[in-house]
Amino acid sequence: MTTQYSPENPGASRHRPRRHRALLPLAALVGVLGLAGCATREDSTENTPSSQSATQDGGFPAEVAFGDADPVTIPAQPDRIISLSPSVTEMLFAIGAGDQVIAADDNSDYPPEAPTSELSGFTINPQAVADEDPDLVIASSDTETEDLVTAMDIVEVPVLLLPAATELADTYAQIEVLGTATGHAEAAQDLASDLEAQIDEIVTTTEAQEGMTVFHEVSEDLYSAGSATFIGQIYGLFGLTNIADEAAGGGDYPQLANEFVVESDPDLIFLADAQCCGQSAETVAARPGWETMTAVRNGDIIALDDDIASRWGPRVVELVAAVAEAVDATATE
């Protein structure tokens, strides 16, 4: 059984005087959206490495794009950014653009100083976004964004759409795209290079365990993540075999049957639902038949930070380190 799953779905500078951009009332905006729906630019892209261009000194106007998406022109350095993606919010703060962010979606809870708001990144309300008077909106292309793009076109606000990452290269590329878009190109390049170097060091100093099996639990109803996903790619760095890949017709985020997990007998179990849903080694061991599994008998059940496990921002190095530590510990048993 399979359903669509989104990995992110489990200051004085913020009070600068507004420029009083003329905004459409909600009723008028909805009417325009209905008429203009067919004229909106494409808002989807494949998860491919980024392409970006700007003036030689990294200034503005800047033209940015990710993968095959149409390029977005940002006329001046933005200082009223809205982020509708927790991963993007973390990246923006990590590259030094945090003071330019005036609002972040309701799931953007890190870093602590992020201006979390009632804006949703999953069911986007274009009028609510426009009411914040942004000069740049950044959202996920994996959600419904057609109305948002149309609405922001009306008030001449660029919208940068970024897909969920499927590999570490996407994280590095998106950080650099955001650096160009916000005027922090050099800091973004430095961050991406540093993250890549840290992760390479962790992977090369951890002995790969070909044949060791892993079960990644997204939620207690046994949704998992296959090798084609971002988290699945990370397990692959260490030679782990993902049991979710064997689920017939499961897609990237299959829901596994209890019997399937028990029979697969994984060597490692990673819980990405410990904080949200109270899952632990104890609750896992109490499930029907799970007490017989190798990971349960050996105590190789690792509770991950739910947020870090579902995002592809700069804290991904912590996720890689947690997996490496578990692999090392299990290999020496």
NUDREN-136086 format. One record per residue (C-alpha): residue number from 1; x, y, z. Coordinates in steps of 0.1 Angstrom, whole numbers, plus 5000, padded with zeros to 4 digits. Last residue first. Layout:
<nodes>
NODE:k:c1:c2:c3
NODE:NUM:X:Y:Z $
...
</nodes>
This chain:
<nodes>
NODE:k:c1:c2:c3
NODE:333:5289:4931:5180 $
NODE:332:5315:4953:5163 $
NODE:331:5295:4958:5131 $
NODE:330:5265:4970:5151 $
NODE:329:5284:4998:5168 $
NODE:328:5301:5010:5136 $
NODE:327:5268:5010:5117 $
NODE:326:5251:5029:5146 $
NODE:325:5278:5055:5147 $
NODE:324:5277:5060:5109 $
NODE:323:5239:5065:5110 $
NODE:322:5242:5091:5137 $
NODE:321:5270:5109:5118 $
NODE:320:5250:5110:5086 $
NODE:319:5221:5125:5105 $
NODE:318:5243:5151:5122 $
NODE:317:5257:5160:5088 $
NODE:316:5222:5165:5076 $
NODE:315:5220:5195:5099 $
NODE:314:5227:5218:5069 $
NODE:313:5193:5212:5053 $
NODE:312:5178:5180:5039 $
NODE:311:5149:5175:5062 $
NODE:310:5129:5145:5075 $
NODE:309:5156:5128:5097 $
NODE:308:5167:5162:5111 $
NODE:307:5131:5169:5122 $
NODE:306:5125:5135:5138 $
NODE:305:5158:5134:5157 $
NODE:304:5167:5098:5153 $
NODE:303:5159:5070:5178 $
NODE:302:5182:5040:5170 $
NODE:301:5172:5004:5175 $
NODE:300:5201:4980:5176 $
NODE:299:5192:4964:5209 $
NODE:298:5206:4930:5199 $
NODE:297:5172:4912:5202 $
NODE:296:5154:4941:5186 $
NODE:295:5177:4945:5157 $
NODE:294:5178:4907:5151 $
NODE:293:5140:4903:5151 $
NODE:292:5122:4879:5174 $
NODE:291:5108:4905:5197 $
NODE:290:5091:4920:5167 $
NODE:289:5064:4893:5165 $
NODE:288:5035:4915:5176 $
NODE:287:5048:4949:5187 $
NODE:286:5062:4952:5222 $
NODE:285:5098:4954:5211 $
NODE:284:5090:4985:5191 $
NODE:283:5074:5002:5221 $
NODE:282:5104:4995:5242 $
NODE:281:5130:5005:5217 $
NODE:280:5112:5038:5213 $
NODE:279:5082:5054:5196 $
NODE:278:5065:5084:5213 $
NODE:277:5048:5097:5182 $
NODE:276:5064:5131:5173 $
NODE:275:5096:5126:5193 $
NODE:274:5104:5090:5184 $
NODE:273:5089:5090:5149 $
NODE:272:5121:5089:5127 $
NODE:271:5130:5055:5142 $
NODE:270:5160:5037:5128 $
NODE:269:5160:4999:5129 $
NODE:268:5192:4980:5122 $
NODE:267:5198:4943:5115 $
NODE:266:5165:4940:5098 $
NODE:265:5145:4907:5101 $
NODE:264:5127:4908:5067 $
NODE:263:5101:4884:5081 $
NODE:262:5092:4908:5109 $
NODE:261:5090:4938:5085 $
NODE:260:5068:4919:5061 $
NODE:259:5046:4906:5089 $
NODE:258:5039:4941:5101 $
NODE:257:5029:4952:5066 $
NODE:256:5049:4980:5051 $
NODE:255:5036:5014:5040 $
NODE:254:5058:5024:5011 $
NODE:253:5076:5058:5008 $
NODE:252:5095:5057:4975 $
NODE:251:5070:5034:4957 $
NODE:250:5056:5003:4974 $
NODE:249:5046:4983:4944 $
NODE:248:5060:4952:4960 $
NODE:247:5080:4960:4991 $
NODE:246:5115:4948:4985 $
NODE:245:5130:4983:4985 $
NODE:244:5116:4988:5020 $
NODE:243:5142:4963:5034 $
NODE:242:5170:4988:5027 $
NODE:241:5204:4971:5023 $
NODE:240:5232:4990:5040 $
NODE:239:5264:4997:5021 $
NODE:238:5273:5028:5042 $
NODE:237:5265:5054:5016 $
NODE:236:5233:5035:5009 $
NODE:235:5219:5045:5042 $
NODE:234:5223:5081:5031 $
NODE:233:5206:5074:4998 $
NODE:232:5176:5061:5017 $
NODE:231:5173:5093:5037 $
NODE:230:5171:5113:5005 $
NODE:229:5147:5088:4988 $
NODE:228:5156:5063:4961 $
NODE:227:5167:5038:4987 $
NODE:226:5132:5034:5001 $
NODE:225:5116:5052:5030 $
NODE:224:5092:5037:5055 $
NODE:223:5056:5039:5065 $
NODE:222:5050:5014:5093 $
NODE:221:5019:5028:5110 $
NODE:220:5043:5041:5136 $
NODE:219:5057:5066:5113 $
NODE:218:5088:5072:5092 $
NODE:217:5104:5040:5103 $
NODE:216:5137:5032:5085 $
NODE:215:5144:4995:5084 $
NODE:214:5180:4984:5077 $
NODE:213:5199:4954:5065 $
NODE:212:5236:4946:5067 $
NODE:211:5246:4929:5034 $
NODE:210:5275:4952:5026 $
NODE:209:5286:4969:5058 $
NODE:208:5308:4998:5047 $
NODE:207:5336:5007:5071 $
NODE:206:5333:5042:5085 $
NODE:205:5362:5065:5080 $
NODE:204:5354:5072:5044 $
NODE:203:5317:5080:5053 $
NODE:202:5325:5104:5081 $
NODE:201:5352:5122:5061 $
NODE:200:5330:5126:5031 $
NODE:199:5302:5140:5053 $
NODE:198:5325:5166:5068 $
NODE:197:5339:5176:5034 $
NODE:196:5305:5179:5018 $
NODE:195:5292:5200:5047 $
NODE:194:5323:5223:5044 $
NODE:193:5319:5227:5006 $
NODE:192:5282:5235:5010 $
NODE:191:5289:5260:5037 $
NODE:190:5317:5277:5018 $
NODE:189:5296:5280:4987 $
NODE:188:5267:5294:5007 $
NODE:187:5290:5320:5024 $
NODE:186:5303:5331:4990 $
NODE:185:5269:5334:4975 $
NODE:184:5253:5353:5003 $
NODE:183:5232:5379:4983 $
NODE:182:5199:5362:4989 $
NODE:181:5192:5344:4956 $
NODE:180:5229:5336:4950 $
NODE:179:5231:5320:4985 $
NODE:178:5198:5302:4980 $
NODE:177:5211:5286:4948 $
NODE:176:5243:5276:4967 $
NODE:175:5223:5259:4995 $
NODE:174:5202:5242:4969 $
NODE:173:5232:5227:4952 $
NODE:172:5247:5213:4984 $
NODE:171:5214:5198:4994 $
NODE:170:5208:5184:4959 $
NODE:169:5243:5168:4959 $
NODE:168:5232:5150:4991 $
NODE:167:5206:5130:4973 $
NODE:166:5168:5130:4968 $
NODE:165:5162:5166:4978 $
NODE:164:5126:5178:4980 $
NODE:163:5120:5202:4952 $
NODE:162:5128:5240:4952 $
NODE:161:5106:5267:4940 $
NODE:160:5117:5304:4939 $
NODE:159:5089:5329:4937 $
NODE:158:5096:5364:4925 $
NODE:157:5072:5392:4937 $
NODE:156:5057:5413:4911 $
NODE:155:5023:5419:4928 $
NODE:154:5004:5400:4900 $
NODE:153:5033:5375:4896 $
NODE:152:5029:5367:4934 $
NODE:151:4993:5357:4929 $
NODE:150:5002:5335:4898 $
NODE:149:5030:5318:4916 $
NODE:148:5009:5311:4947 $
NODE:147:4980:5298:4927 $
NODE:146:5002:5273:4909 $
NODE:145:5020:5262:4941 $
NODE:144:5005:5229:4950 $
NODE:143:5033:5211:4969 $
NODE:142:5064:5193:4956 $
NODE:141:5078:5225:4942 $
NODE:140:5086:5235:4978 $
NODE:139:5085:5272:4986 $
NODE:138:5106:5304:4986 $
NODE:137:5089:5338:4984 $
NODE:136:5109:5369:4977 $
NODE:135:5100:5406:4982 $
NODE:134:5074:5398:5008 $
NODE:133:5044:5421:5018 $
NODE:132:5031:5398:5046 $
NODE:131:4996:5402:5031 $
NODE:130:5008:5385:5000 $
NODE:129:5015:5353:5019 $
NODE:128:4981:5353:5035 $
NODE:127:4966:5360:5000 $
NODE:126:4984:5331:4985 $
NODE:125:4972:5306:5011 $
NODE:124:4994:5276:5007 $
NODE:123:4982:5242:5018 $
NODE:122:5015:5224:5024 $
NODE:121:5038:5253:5033 $
NODE:120:5013:5267:5058 $
NODE:119:5016:5302:5071 $
NODE:118:5008:5304:5108 $
NODE:117:5042:5319:5116 $
NODE:116:5077:5307:5126 $
NODE:115:5101:5336:5126 $
NODE:114:5133:5315:5129 $
NODE:113:5151:5324:5162 $
NODE:112:5150:5288:5175 $
NODE:111:5168:5275:5143 $
NODE:110:5147:5256:5136 $
NODE:109:5109:5254:5141 $
NODE:108:5099:5258:5105 $
NODE:107:5067:5237:5106 $
NODE:106:5043:5267:5107 $
NODE:105:5059:5283:5076 $
NODE:104:5085:5311:5079 $
NODE:103:5081:5348:5081 $
NODE:102:5103:5379:5079 $
NODE:101:5135:5363:5066 $
NODE:100:5162:5388:5058 $
NODE:99:5178:5386:5092 $
NODE:98:5183:5348:5086 $
NODE:97:5203:5353:5055 $
NODE:96:5236:5343:5071 $
NODE:95:5242:5310:5052 $
NODE:94:5230:5288:5080 $
NODE:93:5199:5310:5085 $
NODE:92:5188:5305:5049 $
NODE:91:5196:5268:5049 $
NODE:90:5175:5262:5080 $
NODE:89:5145:5280:5065 $
NODE:88:5150:5261:5032 $
NODE:87:5147:5228:5051 $
NODE:86:5116:5240:5070 $
NODE:85:5099:5250:5037 $
NODE:84:5075:5280:5032 $
NODE:83:5102:5306:5035 $
NODE:82:5091:5342:5032 $
NODE:81:5118:5368:5025 $
NODE:80:5115:5405:5032 $
NODE:79:5151:5418:5027 $
NODE:78:5157:5406:4992 $
NODE:77:5188:5418:4973 $
NODE:76:5175:5434:4942 $
NODE:75:5159:5423:4909 $
NODE:74:5155:5385:4916 $
NODE:73:5150:5368:4883 $
NODE:72:5137:5332:4884 $
NODE:71:5150:5307:4859 $
NODE:70:5125:5281:4845 $
NODE:69:5129:5248:4863 $
NODE:68:5152:5221:4847 $
NODE:67:5174:5217:4877 $
NODE:66:5173:5246:4901 $
NODE:65:5171:5281:4889 $
NODE:64:5186:5315:4897 $
NODE:63:5189:5348:4879 $
NODE:62:5204:5377:4900 $
NODE:61:5198:5414:4896 $
NODE:60:5219:5418:4916 $
NODE:59:5253:5409:4930 $
NODE:58:5275:5378:4931 $
NODE:57:5304:5398:4918 $
NODE:56:5302:5384:4883 $
NODE:55:5265:5392:4880 $
NODE:54:5242:5363:4885 $
NODE:53:5238:5328:4872 $
NODE:52:5224:5295:4885 $
NODE:51:5221:5259:4875 $
NODE:50:5213:5233:4901 $
NODE:49:5218:5196:4901 $
NODE:48:5188:5175:4893 $
NODE:47:5157:5167:4913 $
NODE:46:5133:5171:4885 $
NODE:45:5113:5203:4883 $
NODE:44:5078:5216:4889 $
NODE:43:5064:5251:4890 $
NODE:42:5060:5259:4853 $
NODE:41:5049:5295:4846 $
NODE:40:5014:5305:4850 $
NODE:39:4992:5314:4820 $
NODE:38:4966:5287:4823 $
NODE:37:4956:5298:4858 $
NODE:36:4952:5335:4848 $
NODE:35:4914:5337:4848 $
NODE:34:4908:5317:4880 $
NODE:33:4937:5333:4897 $
NODE:32:4923:5368:4888 $
NODE:31:4891:5359:4905 $
NODE:30:4908:5346:4936 $
NODE:29:4928:5378:4938 $
NODE:28:4897:5399:4935 $
NODE:27:4880:5380:4964 $
NODE:26:4912:5382:4985 $
NODE:25:4917:5419:4981 $
NODE:24:4946:5427:4957 $
NODE:23:4977:5441:4972 $
NODE:22:4994:5475:4963 $
NODE:21:5029:5474:4977 $
NODE:20:5030:5494:5009 $
NODE:19:5068:5495:5011 $
NODE:18:5067:5481:5046 $
NODE:17:5086:5497:5074 $
NODE:16:5112:5473:5088 $
NODE:15:5099:5450:5116 $
NODE:14:5118:5418:5108 $
NODE:13:5151:5437:5108 $
NODE:12:5145:5445:5145 $
NODE:11:5149:5409:5152 $
NODE:10:5058:5149:5099 $
NODE:9:5052:5168:5066 $
NODE:8:5088:5176:5056 $
NODE:7:5094:5143:5039 $
NODE:6:5062:5147:5019 $
NODE:5:5044:5114:5014 $
NODE:4:5021:5103:4986 $
NODE:3:5005:5070:4995 $
NODE:2:5014:5034:4990 $
NODE:1:5000:5000:5000 $
</nodes>
